[in-house]
Amino acid sequence: MTKFAASRRPLPTSPFKPRPEALPKHFTVGDRVTHDGYGLGRVIGVEGDGDVAVLVDFGSRQERITHPYTAMFKL
């Protein structure tokens, strides 16, 4: 037997490595955001310090996005 199998480090693209804990997302009024389904927008309302839901104006429509904001990112 060789020692190589025990000392190998996981590949960065390995699906078996543990996922890092994601930081909670906080949005404030006026933030520019992007959403995977709706596109670019601006936060126009925040419910419960941003940990409940946010109201976002995407130009042609306004949407209430609830926590967790997995498909929305701050620009």
C-alpha positions as CSV (number, residue, x, y, z in Angstrom):
1,M,0.0,0.0,0.0
2,T,1.0,3.6,-0.6
3,K,0.5,6.7,1.5
4,F,-0.8,8.7,-1.4
5,A,-4.4,7.9,-1.1
6,A,-4.6,9.2,2.5
7,S,-2.7,12.4,1.9
8,R,-4.6,13.5,-1.3
9,R,-6.4,16.7,-1.1
10,P,-9.8,17.1,-2.7
11,L,-10.2,18.7,-6.1
12,P,-11.7,22.2,-6.0
13,T,-14.5,21.1,-8.3
14,S,-15.3,18.0,-6.3
15,P,-19.0,17.6,-5.6
16,F,-18.1,15.7,-2.4
17,K,-16.4,18.5,-0.6
18,P,-18.4,20.3,2.1
19,R,-20.2,23.5,1.0
20,P,-19.0,26.7,2.7
21,E,-21.7,28.4,4.8
22,A,-23.2,31.2,2.9
23,L,-23.3,34.6,4.5
24,P,-26.8,35.9,5.0
25,K,-27.9,38.5,2.4
26,H,-29.2,41.8,3.6
27,F,-30.7,44.4,1.3
28,T,-31.6,48.0,1.9
29,V,-33.8,50.5,0.0
30,G,-32.0,51.7,-3.1
31,D,-29.8,48.7,-3.6
32,R,-29.3,47.6,-7.2
33,V,-29.9,43.8,-7.6
34,T,-30.0,41.1,-10.1
35,H,-32.4,38.2,-10.0
36,D,-32.0,35.0,-12.0
37,G,-35.6,35.0,-13.2
38,Y,-36.6,38.7,-13.3
39,G,-33.3,40.4,-14.3
40,L,-32.0,43.8,-13.0
41,G,-33.9,45.8,-10.4
42,R,-33.8,48.2,-7.5
43,V,-35.0,47.5,-4.0
44,I,-37.9,49.8,-3.1
45,G,-39.1,48.3,0.1
46,V,-37.8,46.1,3.0
47,E,-39.8,44.0,5.5
48,G,-38.5,43.1,8.9
49,D,-34.9,44.4,8.6
50,G,-34.5,42.6,5.3
51,D,-34.8,39.1,6.8
52,V,-38.5,38.6,5.8
53,A,-38.9,40.0,2.3
54,V,-37.9,42.8,0.0
55,L,-40.0,44.6,-2.7
56,V,-38.0,45.0,-5.9
57,D,-38.8,47.2,-9.0
58,F,-37.7,45.4,-12.1
59,G,-38.9,48.1,-14.5
60,S,-41.9,46.4,-16.0
61,R,-43.1,44.8,-12.8
62,Q,-42.7,44.9,-9.0
63,E,-42.1,41.7,-7.2
64,R,-42.0,40.7,-3.5
65,I,-39.0,38.4,-3.0
66,T,-39.0,36.4,0.3
67,H,-36.1,35.1,2.4
68,P,-33.9,33.2,1.6
69,Y,-32.8,35.2,-1.4
70,T,-31.1,32.3,-3.3
71,A,-31.7,33.7,-6.8
72,M,-31.0,37.4,-6.0
73,F,-27.7,39.1,-5.7
74,K,-26.6,42.7,-4.8
75,L,-24.6,44.5,-7.5
